[in-house]
Amino acid sequence: MFDNISIPGYLTLTEAEGKYGMKADTLKKRCQKREIVGAKKVGKTWFVPQLPGIDPGKTILENYPTLNFDVALSSNA
């Protein structure tokens, strides 16, 4: 019934696996644990938000050159 559904702005786990370089099973477990903000489940299919501008071939710092890890880590202390 939900086999060919798509949601604008979201990827299926299989699509996300190819785009973000993370296995679909790992993504599914993270969705089930509510670790992926904005993930939705329709029927048996999980959808994750599509992140614009992310290049899976680049590192986090290459994707986010203005990210300051020291500030982010100190705010979690």
KOLFIDREN-209391 format. One record per residue (C-alpha): x, y, z; residue number from 1; chain. Coordinates in pm, 1 decimal. Example, Ala and Ser with C-alpha at 12.3 -4.5 7.8 and 13.67 -1.06 7.14 Angstrom:
2
px=1230.0	py=-450.0	pz=780.0	pos=1	unit=A
px=1367.0	py=-106.0	pz=714.0	pos=2	unit=A
***
This chain:
77
px=0.0	py=0.0	pz=0.0	pos=1	unit=A
px=283.4	py=247.5	pz=86.0	pos=2	unit=A
px=544.6	py=91.7	pz=-145.3	pos=3	unit=A
px=598.8	py=387.8	pz=-378.7	pos=4	unit=A
px=525.4	py=677.6	pz=-145.9	pos=5	unit=A
px=746.6	py=984.5	pz=-136.4	pos=6	unit=A
px=741.9	py=1287.5	pz=89.8	pos=7	unit=A
px=883.3	py=1618.2	pz=-37.3	pos=8	unit=A
px=1197.0	py=1709.3	pz=158.4	pos=9	unit=A
px=1246.3	py=1353.6	pz=288.2	pos=10	unit=A
px=1445.5	py=1051.2	pz=174.9	pos=11	unit=A
px=1375.2	py=683.4	pz=227.0	pos=12	unit=A
px=1644.2	py=500.0	pz=420.8	pos=13	unit=A
px=1770.2	py=342.3	pz=98.0	pos=14	unit=A
px=1803.4	py=685.3	pz=-65.6	pos=15	unit=A
px=1969.0	py=828.5	pz=246.5	pos=16	unit=A
px=2210.8	py=535.0	pz=257.1	pos=17	unit=A
px=2345.2	py=629.9	pz=-85.1	pos=18	unit=A
px=2351.9	py=1002.9	pz=-17.4	pos=19	unit=A
px=2495.6	py=1013.1	pz=334.9	pos=20	unit=A
px=2713.5	py=699.8	pz=330.1	pos=21	unit=A
px=2545.5	py=533.4	pz=628.7	pos=22	unit=A
px=2387.7	py=187.7	pz=608.5	pos=23	unit=A
px=2006.2	py=176.9	pz=596.8	pos=24	unit=A
px=1996.2	py=-61.6	pz=895.2	pos=25	unit=A
px=2196.8	py=184.5	pz=1104.7	pos=26	unit=A
px=1967.2	py=468.1	pz=999.7	pos=27	unit=A
px=1661.3	py=257.3	pz=1088.2	pos=28	unit=A
px=1795.4	py=184.7	pz=1436.9	pos=29	unit=A
px=1867.7	py=554.1	pz=1489.5	pos=30	unit=A
px=1513.5	py=640.9	pz=1374.3	pos=31	unit=A
px=1364.6	py=385.7	pz=1613.9	pos=32	unit=A
px=1566.5	py=535.4	pz=1900.9	pos=33	unit=A
px=1447.7	py=883.5	pz=1796.1	pos=34	unit=A
px=1806.9	py=994.0	pz=1733.3	pos=35	unit=A
px=1726.6	py=1145.0	pz=1392.8	pos=36	unit=A
px=1530.7	py=1463.9	pz=1445.1	pos=37	unit=A
px=1234.9	py=1490.3	pz=1209.3	pos=38	unit=A
px=1230.9	py=1123.6	pz=1100.2	pos=39	unit=A
px=883.0	py=1000.3	pz=1004.4	pos=40	unit=A
px=739.1	py=651.1	pz=971.4	pos=41	unit=A
px=465.6	py=584.8	pz=715.6	pos=42	unit=A
px=343.2	py=227.1	pz=727.9	pos=43	unit=A
px=664.9	py=26.3	pz=755.4	pos=44	unit=A
px=880.5	py=284.8	pz=577.2	pos=45	unit=A
px=1101.7	py=534.6	pz=757.4	pos=46	unit=A
px=1177.4	py=873.4	pz=602.9	pos=47	unit=A
px=1459.4	py=1103.6	pz=711.2	pos=48	unit=A
px=1482.5	py=1477.4	pz=638.1	pos=49	unit=A
px=1689.4	py=1565.0	pz=335.6	pos=50	unit=A
px=1973.4	py=1794.1	pz=437.8	pos=51	unit=A
px=2039.1	py=2053.7	pz=167.1	pos=52	unit=A
px=2395.1	py=2129.8	pz=71.3	pos=53	unit=A
px=2552.4	py=1819.6	pz=230.4	pos=54	unit=A
px=2819.7	py=1649.9	pz=22.1	pos=55	unit=A
px=2874.5	py=1297.2	pz=156.2	pos=56	unit=A
px=3218.1	py=1294.1	pz=-5.0	pos=57	unit=A
px=3337.4	py=1573.3	pz=224.0	pos=58	unit=A
px=3420.4	py=1579.0	pz=593.6	pos=59	unit=A
px=3203.8	py=1761.4	pz=847.3	pos=60	unit=A
px=3447.7	py=2054.2	pz=855.5	pos=61	unit=A
px=3445.7	py=2075.1	pz=475.0	pos=62	unit=A
px=3063.6	py=2078.3	pz=474.6	pos=63	unit=A
px=3047.2	py=2325.5	pz=764.5	pos=64	unit=A
px=3359.6	py=2543.3	pz=749.1	pos=65	unit=A
px=3230.6	py=2786.8	pz=1014.1	pos=66	unit=A
px=3149.0	py=2516.2	pz=1271.2	pos=67	unit=A
px=3336.3	py=2574.5	pz=1596.9	pos=68	unit=A
px=3378.1	py=2237.1	pz=1769.9	pos=69	unit=A
px=3535.9	py=2387.8	pz=2083.4	pos=70	unit=A
px=3229.1	py=2604.5	pz=2151.4	pos=71	unit=A
px=2990.5	py=2318.6	pz=2074.5	pos=72	unit=A
px=3176.2	py=2079.6	pz=2305.3	pos=73	unit=A
px=3203.2	py=2329.5	pz=2590.8	pos=74	unit=A
px=2827.9	py=2396.0	pz=2577.2	pos=75	unit=A
px=2765.6	py=2021.9	pz=2632.5	pos=76	unit=A
px=2984.4	py=2002.7	pz=2940.5	pos=77	unit=A
***
